[in-house]
Amino acid sequence: MSWPRPSTVTVLYFMSAQCGSCIQGERQLAALQAGLSATVQLVSLDVTSEADTAPMLRSVARETGAHWPQAFAAPALLTAYHVVALDQVAILTAQAGVSCMTAGCPQMASCARRSRGRRRKPEPDDTTT
């Protein structure tokens, strides 16, 4: 099976359990989740495995209503997705690959809504270098 699946949109949320704006971002995603298509898969990836723990991730998920996979991001993922700031979102589709990259919570909701399976060119404020 190939990944991502052809009909699936995957939202990778790069965050830290100790980051206030990241916790707010988890809340935003939890609020968005009810209105998202079943083909949208959310995944939160903690980038500070040297400071955060699995119990901390579980606590944040419970506190924010994040009912999707939570894991620690491997260094290779941080490099591959050019994670340079928290909190950062990458939206992946089989058709377009990485179709959106944002850093910071204010853009997250609009980015997720825009990328519901549609292929589009990244806007200047959607990418990080």
N, CA, C and O atoms as a GROMACS GRO file, in nm:
protein
  516
    1MET      N    1   0.084  -0.118   0.000
    1MET     CA    2   0.000   0.000   0.000
    1MET      C    3   0.089   0.124   0.000
    1MET      O    4   0.186   0.131   0.075
    2SER      N    5   0.056   0.220  -0.083
    2SER     CA    6   0.134   0.343  -0.087
    2SER      C    7   0.084   0.441   0.018
    2SER      O    8  -0.031   0.433   0.063
    3TRP      N    9   0.171   0.533   0.055
    3TRP     CA   10   0.134   0.634   0.152
    3TRP      C   11   0.172   0.769   0.098
    3TRP      O   12   0.282   0.780   0.043
    4PRO      N   13   0.091   0.872   0.108
    4PRO     CA   14  -0.045   0.864   0.160
    4PRO      C   15  -0.138   0.798   0.060
    4PRO      O   16  -0.111   0.796  -0.060
    5ARG      N   17  -0.248   0.745   0.111
    5ARG     CA   18  -0.346   0.682   0.023
    5ARG      C   19  -0.402   0.787  -0.073
    5ARG      O   20  -0.413   0.904  -0.036
    6PRO      N   21  -0.437   0.747  -0.194
    6PRO     CA   22  -0.480   0.844  -0.296
    6PRO      C   23  -0.592   0.937  -0.252
    6PRO      O   24  -0.591   1.054  -0.291
    7SER      N   25  -0.686   0.891  -0.174
    7SER     CA   26  -0.800   0.975  -0.136
    7SER      C   27  -0.781   1.044  -0.002
    7SER      O   28  -0.873   1.112   0.045
    8THR      N   29  -0.666   1.028   0.062
    8THR     CA   30  -0.645   1.080   0.196
    8THR      C   31  -0.562   1.208   0.195
    8THR      O   32  -0.465   1.221   0.121
    9VAL      N   33  -0.603   1.301   0.280
    9VAL     CA   34  -0.524   1.420   0.308
    9VAL      C   35  -0.470   1.402   0.449
    9VAL      O   36  -0.546   1.378   0.542
   10THR      N   37  -0.339   1.412   0.465
   10THR     CA   38  -0.276   1.395   0.596
   10THR      C   39  -0.222   1.529   0.643
   10THR      O   40  -0.146   1.595   0.573
   11VAL      N   41  -0.262   1.568   0.764
   11VAL     CA   42  -0.216   1.692   0.825
   11VAL      C   43  -0.114   1.654   0.932
   11VAL      O   44  -0.150   1.594   1.033
   12LEU      N   45   0.012   1.691   0.910
   12LEU     CA   46   0.117   1.670   1.009
   12LEU      C   47   0.131   1.800   1.089
   12LEU      O   48   0.161   1.905   1.033
   13TYR      N   49   0.109   1.790   1.220
   13TYR     CA   50   0.119   1.908   1.306
   13TYR      C   51   0.244   1.893   1.391
   13TYR      O   52   0.248   1.812   1.483
   14PHE      N   53   0.348   1.971   1.361
   14PHE     CA   54   0.473   1.968   1.435
   14PHE      C   55   0.458   2.061   1.554
   14PHE      O   56   0.433   2.181   1.538
   15MET      N   57   0.476   2.006   1.674
   15MET     CA   58   0.447   2.080   1.796
   15MET      C   59   0.536   2.034   1.911
   15MET      O   60   0.620   1.946   1.894
   16SER      N   61   0.514   2.094   2.027
   16SER     CA   62   0.580   2.052   2.151
   16SER      C   63   0.478   2.056   2.263
   16SER      O   64   0.395   2.147   2.269
   17ALA      N   65   0.482   1.958   2.350
   17ALA     CA   66   0.388   1.951   2.462
   17ALA      C   67   0.407   2.066   2.560
   17ALA      O   68   0.319   2.091   2.643
   18GLN      N   69   0.518   2.136   2.553
   18GLN     CA   70   0.546   2.246   2.645
   18GLN      C   71   0.527   2.383   2.580
   18GLN      O   72   0.560   2.485   2.641
   19CYS      N   73   0.475   2.387   2.459
   19CYS     CA   74   0.460   2.511   2.383
   19CYS      C   75   0.314   2.558   2.392
   19CYS      O   76   0.223   2.488   2.350
   20GLY      N   77   0.295   2.677   2.449
   20GLY     CA   78   0.160   2.729   2.467
   20GLY      C   79   0.082   2.743   2.337
   20GLY      O   80  -0.035   2.705   2.331
   21SER      N   81   0.145   2.797   2.233
   21SER     CA   82   0.073   2.813   2.106
   21SER      C   83   0.046   2.677   2.042
   21SER      O   84  -0.052   2.661   1.968
   22CYS      N   85   0.131   2.579   2.069
   22CYS     CA   86   0.110   2.445   2.015
   22CYS      C   87  -0.011   2.379   2.080
   22CYS      O   88  -0.090   2.311   2.014
   23ILE      N   89  -0.026   2.400   2.210
   23ILE     CA   90  -0.143   2.345   2.280
   23ILE      C   91  -0.269   2.410   2.226
   23ILE      O   92  -0.370   2.343   2.206
   24GLN      N   93  -0.264   2.541   2.201
   24GLN     CA   94  -0.378   2.609   2.139
   24GLN      C   95  -0.402   2.553   2.000
   24GLN      O   96  -0.517   2.538   1.959
   25GLY      N   97  -0.296   2.523   1.926
   25GLY     CA   98  -0.311   2.462   1.794
   25GLY      C   99  -0.380   2.327   1.801
   25GLY      O  100  -0.462   2.296   1.715
   26GLU      N  101  -0.347   2.247   1.901
   26GLU     CA  102  -0.414   2.118   1.920
   26GLU      C  103  -0.564   2.141   1.943
   26GLU      O  104  -0.647   2.068   1.889
   27ARG      N  105  -0.597   2.243   2.022
   27ARG     CA  106  -0.738   2.276   2.045
   27ARG      C  107  -0.807   2.316   1.914
   27ARG      O  108  -0.920   2.276   1.888
   28GLN      N  109  -0.737   2.396   1.833
   28GLN     CA  110  -0.794   2.438   1.704
   28GLN      C  111  -0.819   2.317   1.614
   28GLN      O  112  -0.924   2.307   1.550
   29LEU      N  113  -0.723   2.227   1.609
   29LEU     CA  114  -0.742   2.107   1.527
   29LEU      C  115  -0.857   2.023   1.580
   29LEU      O  116  -0.934   1.968   1.501
   30ALA      N  117  -0.869   2.011   1.712
   30ALA     CA  118  -0.978   1.934   1.771
   30ALA      C  119  -1.113   1.995   1.733
   30ALA      O  120  -1.208   1.923   1.703
   31ALA      N  121  -1.122   2.127   1.734
   31ALA     CA  122  -1.246   2.194   1.695
   31ALA      C  123  -1.274   2.174   1.546
   31ALA      O  124  -1.389   2.159   1.506
   32LEU      N  125  -1.170   2.175   1.465
   32LEU     CA  126  -1.183   2.155   1.321
   32LEU      C  127  -1.220   2.012   1.285
   32LEU      O  128  -1.290   1.988   1.186
   33GLN      N  129  -1.174   1.917   1.365
   33GLN     CA  130  -1.186   1.776   1.330
   33GLN      C  131  -1.331   1.734   1.300
   33GLN      O  132  -1.355   1.657   1.208
   34ALA      N  133  -1.425   1.785   1.378
   34ALA     CA  134  -1.565   1.745   1.358
   34ALA      C  135  -1.616   1.784   1.219
   34ALA      O  136  -1.702   1.715   1.163
   35GLY      N  137  -1.565   1.892   1.162
   35GLY     CA  138  -1.610   1.937   1.031
   35GLY      C  139  -1.528   1.887   0.914
   35GLY      O  140  -1.558   1.917   0.799
   36LEU      N  141  -1.423   1.810   0.943
   36LEU     CA  142  -1.337   1.759   0.836
   36LEU      C  143  -1.392   1.629   0.778
   36LEU      O  144  -1.458   1.552   0.848
   37SER      N  145  -1.366   1.607   0.654
   37SER     CA  146  -1.403   1.483   0.586
   37SER      C  147  -1.333   1.365   0.654
   37SER      O  148  -1.227   1.381   0.715
   38ALA      N  149  -1.394   1.249   0.644
   38ALA     CA  150  -1.333   1.128   0.700
   38ALA      C  151  -1.202   1.094   0.630
   38ALA      O  152  -1.125   1.012   0.680
   39THR      N  153  -1.175   1.155   0.515
   39THR     CA  154  -1.052   1.127   0.442
   39THR      C  155  -0.935   1.214   0.491
   39THR      O  156  -0.824   1.202   0.439
   40VAL      N  157  -0.960   1.301   0.588
   40VAL     CA  158  -0.853   1.384   0.644
   40VAL      C  159  -0.800   1.316   0.770
   40VAL      O  160  -0.874   1.289   0.863
   41GLN      N  161  -0.670   1.289   0.770
   41GLN     CA  162  -0.604   1.222   0.883
   41GLN      C  163  -0.513   1.323   0.952
   41GLN      O  164  -0.426   1.382   0.888
   42LEU      N  165  -0.533   1.342   1.082
   42LEU     CA  166  -0.449   1.431   1.162
   42LEU      C  167  -0.342   1.350   1.234
   42LEU      O  168  -0.369   1.240   1.283
   43VAL      N  169  -0.221   1.404   1.241
   43VAL     CA  170  -0.111   1.342   1.315
   43VAL      C  171  -0.032   1.454   1.381
   43VAL      O  172   0.016   1.545   1.314
   44SER      N  173  -0.018   1.448   1.514
   44SER     CA  174   0.064   1.546   1.586
   44SER      C  175   0.200   1.485   1.612
   44SER      O  176   0.212   1.372   1.659
   45LEU      N  177   0.305   1.563   1.581
   45LEU     CA  178   0.442   1.516   1.597
   45LEU      C  179   0.519   1.612   1.687
   45LEU      O  180   0.546   1.726   1.650
   46ASP      N  181   0.554   1.565   1.805
   46ASP     CA  182   0.629   1.645   1.902
   46ASP      C  183   0.775   1.650   1.857
   46ASP      O  184   0.836   1.547   1.829
   47VAL      N  185   0.829   1.770   1.851
   47VAL     CA  186   0.965   1.788   1.800
   47VAL      C  187   1.070   1.796   1.911
   47VAL      O  188   1.189   1.810   1.883
   48THR      N  189   1.027   1.788   2.036
   48THR     CA  190   1.121   1.804   2.148
   48THR      C  191   1.125   1.677   2.233
   48THR      O  192   1.093   1.678   2.352
   49SER      N  193   1.164   1.568   2.170
   49SER     CA  194   1.169   1.440   2.242
   49SER      C  195   1.272   1.440   2.354
   49SER      O  196   1.264   1.360   2.446
   50GLU      N  197   1.370   1.531   2.347
   50GLU     CA  198   1.469   1.538   2.454
   50GLU      C  199   1.411   1.602   2.581
   50GLU      O  200   1.468   1.586   2.689
   51ALA      N  201   1.297   1.674   2.568
   51ALA     CA  202   1.237   1.740   2.684
   51ALA      C  203   1.098   1.686   2.718
   51ALA      O  204   1.060   1.682   2.835
   52ASP      N  205   1.024   1.644   2.618
   52ASP     CA  206   0.888   1.596   2.640
   52ASP      C  207   0.888   1.445   2.657
   52ASP      O  208   0.982   1.376   2.618
   53THR      N  209   0.781   1.395   2.717
   53THR     CA  210   0.767   1.251   2.741
   53THR      C  211   0.634   1.204   2.685
   53THR      O  212   0.545   1.284   2.656
   54ALA      N  213   0.621   1.072   2.669
   54ALA     CA  214   0.495   1.015   2.621
   54ALA      C  215   0.379   1.051   2.714
   54ALA      O  216   0.271   1.085   2.665
   55PRO      N  217   0.396   1.045   2.849
   55PRO     CA  218   0.286   1.088   2.936
   55PRO      C  219   0.247   1.235   2.915
   55PRO      O  220   0.129   1.270   2.927
   56MET      N  221   0.344   1.320   2.883
   56MET     CA  222   0.312   1.461   2.855
   56MET      C  223   0.227   1.472   2.728
   56MET      O  224   0.131   1.549   2.724
   57LEU      N  225   0.264   1.395   2.625
   57LEU     CA  226   0.184   1.397   2.502
   57LEU      C  227   0.042   1.349   2.528
   57LEU      O  228  -0.054   1.409   2.479
   58ARG      N  229   0.027   1.242   2.604
   58ARG     CA  230  -0.107   1.191   2.636
   58ARG      C  231  -0.187   1.294   2.714
   58ARG      O  232  -0.306   1.310   2.691
   59SER      N  233  -0.122   1.364   2.806
   59SER     CA  234  -0.189   1.466   2.884
   59SER      C  235  -0.239   1.582   2.796
   59SER      O  236  -0.352   1.627   2.810
   60VAL      N  237  -0.154   1.627   2.705
   60VAL     CA  238  -0.194   1.734   2.613
   60VAL      C  239  -0.311   1.687   2.527
   60VAL      O  240  -0.407   1.762   2.506
   61ALA      N  241  -0.305   1.564   2.477
   61ALA     CA  242  -0.413   1.511   2.394
   61ALA      C  243  -0.545   1.508   2.472
   61ALA      O  244  -0.649   1.546   2.419
   62ARG      N  245  -0.540   1.462   2.597
   62ARG     CA  246  -0.662   1.460   2.680
   62ARG      C  247  -0.714   1.601   2.705
   62ARG      O  248  -0.833   1.627   2.692
   63GLU      N  249  -0.624   1.691   2.741
   63GLU     CA  250  -0.661   1.829   2.774
   63GLU      C  251  -0.722   1.903   2.655
   63GLU      O  252  -0.812   1.984   2.673
   64THR      N  253  -0.674   1.875   2.535
   64THR     CA  254  -0.717   1.950   2.417
   64THR      C  255  -0.824   1.880   2.334
   64THR      O  256  -0.881   1.939   2.243
   65GLY      N  257  -0.852   1.754   2.366
   65GLY     CA  258  -0.949   1.678   2.286
   65GLY      C  259  -0.890   1.626   2.156
   65GLY      O  260  -0.963   1.603   2.059
   66ALA      N  261  -0.761   1.608   2.153
   66ALA     CA  262  -0.691   1.559   2.033
   66ALA      C  263  -0.703   1.407   2.026
   66ALA      O  264  -0.627   1.335   2.090
   67HIS      N  265  -0.800   1.360   1.948
   67HIS     CA  266  -0.826   1.216   1.936
   67HIS      C  267  -0.769   1.163   1.805
   67HIS      O  268  -0.841   1.110   1.721
   68TRP      N  269  -0.639   1.179   1.788
   68TRP     CA  270  -0.568   1.131   1.669
   68TRP      C  271  -0.427   1.092   1.714
   68TRP      O  272  -0.390   1.122   1.828
   69PRO      N  273  -0.350   1.028   1.629
   69PRO     CA  274  -0.216   0.984   1.669
   69PRO      C  275  -0.126   1.100   1.713
   69PRO      O  276  -0.122   1.206   1.651
   70GLN      N  277  -0.054   1.076   1.822
   70GLN     CA  278   0.046   1.168   1.876
   70GLN      C  279   0.176   1.088   1.884
   70GLN      O  280   0.178   0.976   1.935
   71ALA      N  281   0.284   1.145   1.834
   71ALA     CA  282   0.412   1.073   1.834
   71ALA      C  283   0.527   1.174   1.839
   71ALA      O  284   0.505   1.295   1.831
   72PHE      N  285   0.646   1.123   1.852
   72PHE     CA  286   0.766   1.207   1.847
   72PHE      C  287   0.820   1.207   1.704
   72PHE      O  288   0.828   1.102   1.640
   73ALA      N  289   0.856   1.325   1.655
   73ALA     CA  290   0.909   1.338   1.519
   73ALA      C  291   1.055   1.295   1.518
   73ALA      O  292   1.135   1.340   1.600
   74ALA      N  293   1.089   1.209   1.425
   74ALA     CA  294   1.229   1.171   1.405
   74ALA      C  295   1.303   1.288   1.342
   74ALA      O  296   1.244   1.365   1.266
   75PRO      N  297   1.432   1.304   1.373
   75PRO     CA  298   1.510   1.413   1.313
   75PRO      C  299   1.501   1.418   1.161
   75PRO      O  300   1.502   1.526   1.103
   76ALA      N  301   1.492   1.303   1.097
   76ALA     CA  302   1.481   1.301   0.950
   76ALA      C  303   1.353   1.369   0.902
   76ALA      O  304   1.354   1.434   0.797
   77LEU      N  305   1.245   1.355   0.977
   77LEU     CA  306   1.120   1.424   0.940
   77LEU      C  307   1.135   1.575   0.952
   77LEU      O  308   1.087   1.650   0.868
   78LEU      N  309   1.201   1.618   1.058
   78LEU     CA  310   1.221   1.762   1.078
   78LEU      C  311   1.301   1.822   0.963
   78LEU      O  312   1.273   1.933   0.918
   79THR      N  313   1.400   1.747   0.917
   79THR     CA  314   1.480   1.792   0.803
   79THR      C  315   1.398   1.787   0.674
   79THR      O  316   1.399   1.882   0.596
   80ALA      N  317   1.328   1.678   0.652
   80ALA     CA  318   1.252   1.660   0.529
   80ALA      C  319   1.145   1.768   0.511
   80ALA      O  320   1.120   1.813   0.399
   81TYR      N  321   1.082   1.808   0.621
   81TYR     CA  322   0.974   1.907   0.612
   81TYR      C  323   1.020   2.047   0.653
   81TYR      O  324   0.938   2.136   0.673
   82HIS      N  325   1.151   2.066   0.664
   82HIS     CA  326   1.208   2.197   0.694
   82HIS      C  327   1.142   2.262   0.816
   82HIS      O  328   1.105   2.379   0.813
   83VAL      N  329   1.129   2.184   0.922
   83VAL     CA  330   1.066   2.237   1.044
   83VAL      C  331   1.166   2.330   1.111
   83VAL      O  332   1.270   2.287   1.161
   84VAL      N  333   1.133   2.457   1.111
   84VAL     CA  334   1.223   2.558   1.166
   84VAL      C  335   1.156   2.642   1.274
   84VAL      O  336   1.222   2.724   1.338
   85ALA      N  337   1.026   2.624   1.294
   85ALA     CA  338   0.953   2.702   1.393
   85ALA      C  339   0.837   2.619   1.446
   85ALA      O  340   0.788   2.527   1.380
   86LEU      N  341   0.794   2.653   1.564
   86LEU     CA  342   0.673   2.591   1.619
   86LEU      C  343   0.564   2.694   1.617
   86LEU      O  344   0.588   2.814   1.633
   87ASP      N  345   0.452   2.650   1.598
   87ASP     CA  346   0.404   2.523   1.552
   87ASP      C  347   0.394   2.527   1.401
   87ASP      O  348   0.365   2.632   1.342
   88GLN      N  349   0.417   2.415   1.338
   88GLN     CA  350   0.422   2.410   1.192
   88GLN      C  351   0.333   2.298   1.142
   88GLN      O  352   0.321   2.193   1.207
   89VAL      N  353   0.269   2.319   1.028
   89VAL     CA  354   0.178   2.222   0.969
   89VAL      C  355   0.226   2.188   0.828
   89VAL      O  356   0.265   2.276   0.751
   90ALA      N  357   0.223   2.060   0.795
   90ALA     CA  358   0.245   2.015   0.657
   90ALA      C  359   0.121   1.937   0.617
   90ALA      O  360   0.076   1.850   0.691
   91ILE      N  361   0.066   1.968   0.502
   91ILE     CA  362  -0.052   1.897   0.452
   91ILE      C  363  -0.009   1.817   0.331
   91ILE      O  364   0.041   1.872   0.233
   92LEU      N  365  -0.029   1.686   0.340
   92LEU     CA  366   0.018   1.593   0.237
   92LEU      C  367  -0.100   1.532   0.162
   92LEU      O  368  -0.200   1.493   0.222
   93THR      N  369  -0.086   1.525   0.031
   93THR     CA  370  -0.183   1.454  -0.052
   93THR      C  371  -0.105   1.367  -0.150
   93THR      O  372   0.008   1.399  -0.186
   94ALA      N  373  -0.166   1.259  -0.193
   94ALA     CA  374  -0.099   1.171  -0.289
   94ALA      C  375  -0.082   1.243  -0.423
   94ALA      O  376   0.017   1.221  -0.492
   95GLN      N  377  -0.178   1.327  -0.459
   95GLN     CA  378  -0.173   1.394  -0.589
   95GLN      C  379  -0.068   1.505  -0.592
   95GLN      O  380   0.002   1.521  -0.692
   96ALA      N  381  -0.056   1.582  -0.482
   96ALA     CA  382   0.029   1.701  -0.484
   96ALA      C  383   0.151   1.691  -0.394
   96ALA      O  384   0.231   1.784  -0.389
   97GLY      N  385   0.167   1.580  -0.323
   97GLY     CA  386   0.277   1.573  -0.225
   97GLY      C  387   0.248   1.669  -0.112
   97GLY      O  388   0.137   1.670  -0.058
   98VAL      N  389   0.345   1.750  -0.076
   98VAL     CA  390   0.324   1.852   0.027
   98VAL      C  391   0.253   1.968  -0.040
   98VAL      O  392   0.311   2.037  -0.124
   99SER      N  393   0.125   1.988  -0.004
   99SER     CA  394   0.048   2.092  -0.072
   99SER      C  395   0.040   2.220   0.009
   99SER      O  396  -0.008   2.321  -0.041
  100CYS      N  397   0.086   2.218   0.133
  100CYS     CA  398   0.078   2.339   0.214
  100CYS      C  399   0.174   2.326   0.332
  100CYS      O  400   0.181   2.221   0.395
  101MET      N  401   0.245   2.431   0.361
  101MET     CA  402   0.331   2.437   0.479
  101MET      C  403   0.304   2.570   0.547
  101MET      O  404   0.308   2.674   0.482
  102THR      N  405   0.277   2.567   0.676
  102THR     CA  406   0.258   2.691   0.750
  102THR      C  407   0.335   2.682   0.881
  102THR      O  408   0.363   2.573   0.930
  103ALA      N  409   0.368   2.795   0.935
  103ALA     CA  410   0.424   2.802   1.069
  103ALA      C  411   0.337   2.898   1.148
  103ALA      O  412   0.312   3.010   1.103
  104GLY      N  413   0.292   2.855   1.263
  104GLY     CA  414   0.209   2.940   1.348
  104GLY      C  415   0.062   2.903   1.340
  104GLY      O  416   0.010   2.870   1.233
  105CYS      N  417  -0.004   2.910   1.453
  105CYS     CA  418  -0.145   2.870   1.462
  105CYS      C  419  -0.242   2.952   1.378
  105CYS      O  420  -0.335   2.893   1.323
  106PRO      N  421  -0.226   3.084   1.363
  106PRO     CA  422  -0.331   3.160   1.295
  106PRO      C  423  -0.364   3.111   1.155
  106PRO      O  424  -0.478   3.127   1.111
  107GLN      N  425  -0.269   3.053   1.083
  107GLN     CA  426  -0.294   3.009   0.946
  107GLN      C  427  -0.342   2.865   0.937
  107GLN      O  428  -0.384   2.821   0.830
  108MET      N  429  -0.337   2.791   1.046
  108MET     CA  430  -0.362   2.647   1.040
  108MET      C  431  -0.501   2.613   0.990
  108MET      O  432  -0.515   2.528   0.902
  109ALA      N  433  -0.604   2.675   1.044
  109ALA     CA  434  -0.741   2.640   1.008
  109ALA      C  435  -0.767   2.668   0.861
  109ALA      O  436  -0.826   2.584   0.792
  110SER      N  437  -0.725   2.783   0.812
  110SER     CA  438  -0.750   2.814   0.671
  110SER      C  439  -0.671   2.723   0.580
  110SER      O  440  -0.720   2.686   0.473
  111CYS      N  441  -0.551   2.686   0.618
  111CYS     CA  442  -0.469   2.596   0.537
  111CYS      C  443  -0.536   2.459   0.527
  111CYS      O  444  -0.543   2.401   0.419
  112ALA      N  445  -0.585   2.407   0.638
  112ALA     CA  446  -0.651   2.276   0.638
  112ALA      C  447  -0.777   2.279   0.552
  112ALA      O  448  -0.802   2.185   0.477
  113ARG      N  449  -0.856   2.386   0.562
  113ARG     CA  450  -0.978   2.395   0.482
  113ARG      C  451  -0.947   2.405   0.333
  113ARG      O  452  -1.015   2.342   0.252
  114ARG      N  453  -0.844   2.482   0.296
  114ARG     CA  454  -0.809   2.500   0.155
  114ARG      C  455  -0.760   2.372   0.092
  114ARG      O  456  -0.774   2.354  -0.029
  115SER      N  457  -0.703   2.282   0.170
  115SER     CA  458  -0.634   2.165   0.114
  115SER      C  459  -0.717   2.039   0.115
  115SER      O  460  -0.661   1.930   0.100
  116ARG      N  461  -0.845   2.045   0.130
  116ARG     CA  462  -0.929   1.925   0.135
  116ARG      C  463  -0.929   1.851   0.002
  116ARG      O  464  -1.030   1.844  -0.067
  117GLY      N  465  -0.813   1.797  -0.031
  117GLY     CA  466  -0.804   1.713  -0.149
  117GLY      C  467  -0.783   1.789  -0.279
  117GLY      O  468  -0.772   1.727  -0.385
  118ARG      N  469  -0.777   1.921  -0.276
  118ARG     CA  470  -0.755   1.997  -0.398
  118ARG      C  471  -0.608   2.026  -0.415
  118ARG      O  472  -0.538   2.056  -0.318
  119ARG      N  473  -0.561   2.016  -0.536
  119ARG     CA  474  -0.422   2.049  -0.565
  119ARG      C  475  -0.413   2.199  -0.589
  119ARG      O  476  -0.493   2.256  -0.663
  120ARG      N  477  -0.315   2.262  -0.526
  120ARG     CA  478  -0.297   2.404  -0.545
  120ARG      C  479  -0.150   2.438  -0.532
  120ARG      O  480  -0.073   2.361  -0.474
  121LYS      N  481  -0.112   2.552  -0.584
  121LYS     CA  482   0.025   2.598  -0.570
  121LYS      C  483   0.040   2.665  -0.435
  121LYS      O  484  -0.050   2.736  -0.392
  122PRO      N  485   0.151   2.644  -0.365
  122PRO     CA  486   0.171   2.710  -0.236
  122PRO      C  487   0.175   2.862  -0.255
  122PRO      O  488   0.231   2.914  -0.351
  123GLU      N  489   0.113   2.931  -0.159
  123GLU     CA  490   0.119   3.077  -0.158
  123GLU      C  491   0.247   3.117  -0.087
  123GLU      O  492   0.302   3.037  -0.011
  124PRO      N  493   0.296   3.240  -0.110
  124PRO     CA  494   0.423   3.280  -0.050
  124PRO      C  495   0.428   3.263   0.102
  124PRO      O  496   0.533   3.228   0.156
  125ASP      N  497   0.316   3.289   0.173
  125ASP     CA  498   0.320   3.278   0.318
  125ASP      C  499   0.297   3.135   0.367
  125ASP      O  500   0.296   3.112   0.488
  126ASP      N  501   0.279   3.039   0.275
  126ASP     CA  502   0.256   2.900   0.312
  126ASP      C  503   0.384   2.820   0.329
  126ASP      O  504   0.379   2.707   0.378
  127THR      N  505   0.497   2.873   0.291
  127THR     CA  506   0.618   2.793   0.295
  127THR      C  507   0.719   2.853   0.392
  127THR      O  508   0.722   2.974   0.413
  128THR      N  509   0.798   2.768   0.448
  128THR     CA  510   0.908   2.813   0.532
  128THR      C  511   1.037   2.770   0.467
  128THR      O  512   1.041   2.670   0.395
  129THR      N  513   1.142   2.844   0.491
  129THR     CA  514   1.270   2.808   0.429
  129THR      C  515   1.367   2.761   0.533
  129THR      O  516   1.480   2.726   0.500
   0.00000   0.00000   0.00000
